[in-house]
Amino acid sequence: MHAETLAPHRRISSQAISLEKASAILDKYLTDSTVHAHLHPDALITPSGTDFSAQSGPTGGVVLHNLHRVAAGLKGDYLEPEPTPEPEGANQARDSSALNGVNGQAKEAAAVTEEWQEMSEFEREEGMVEVGEVGNRSNFVQEGGEAPELETSVGAAGEGKKKRRKDEEDKLDKAARKKAKKAKDKEFRAQKEKARAEQSA
């Protein structure tokens, strides 16, 4: 069996010291903490060394703030107690009691919300929605009507006619291109069938 060895340790006994001595030690610590970041409880350890916290800086965070108050108390100064934030549970309890309503208004509101009706049902009952979201629709051109002429800016009536003429020409060109493509495809298929017939023979 191996004998168990304990990790090296040093026992530090607590000794009672006077208020003056405690005040001097604490003052020295607080003055050194403004220069040396490693004395801050919220110091950041980086590859280049210890740095002050980004939030508190050399002045320190909550712990050092409380130590300053302790140092002032050791010197005999009286500081007013600071207001402590209420726990989150207390805030929620207070908020819920306010929501419930002391005089019963919340109960009335709850009764009203139970009587609410879905908006789609309400609109259907009121006849607000006929077809789709905006009512009946029609497409005048699809129903046999003529397409209205495009109005152009004042003094550009000739340009509007040119534009319509160009659109008509583009339609004719498009139809001619389609015809040419169909003819070319038909000719290509015929050549392909002829080549197959020659190979099989």
Stockholm file with secondary structure:
# STOCKHOLM 1.0

chainA/1-201         MHAETLAPHRRISSQAISLEKASAILDKYLTDSTVHAHLHPDALITPSGTDFSAQSGPTGGVVLHNLHRVAAGLKGDYLEPEPTPEPEGANQARDSSALNGVNGQAKEAAAVTEEWQEMSEFEREEGMVEVGEVGNRSNFVQEGGEAPELETSVGAAGEGKKKRRKDEEDKLDKAARKKAKKAKDKEFRAQKEKARAEQSA
#=GR chainA/1-201 SS CCCCCCCCCCCCCCCCCCHHHHHHHHHHHHHHHTTCGGGSTTCEEETTEEECCTTTGGGCCHHHHHHHHHHHHHTTCCCCCCCCCCCHHHHHHHHHHHHHCTTSHHHHHHHHHHTCCCHHHHHHHHTCCSSTTTCCCCCTTTTTCCCCCCCCCTTCHHHHHHHHHHHHHHHHHHHHHHHHHHHHHHHHHHHHHHHHHHHHC
#=GC SS_cons         CCCCCCCCCCCCCCCCCCHHHHHHHHHHHHHHHTTCGGGSTTCEEETTEEECCTTTGGGCCHHHHHHHHHHHHHTTCCCCCCCCCCCHHHHHHHHHHHHHCTTSHHHHHHHHHHTCCCHHHHHHHHTCCSSTTTCCCCCTTTTTCCCCCCCCCTTCHHHHHHHHHHHHHHHHHHHHHHHHHHHHHHHHHHHHHHHHHHHHC
//
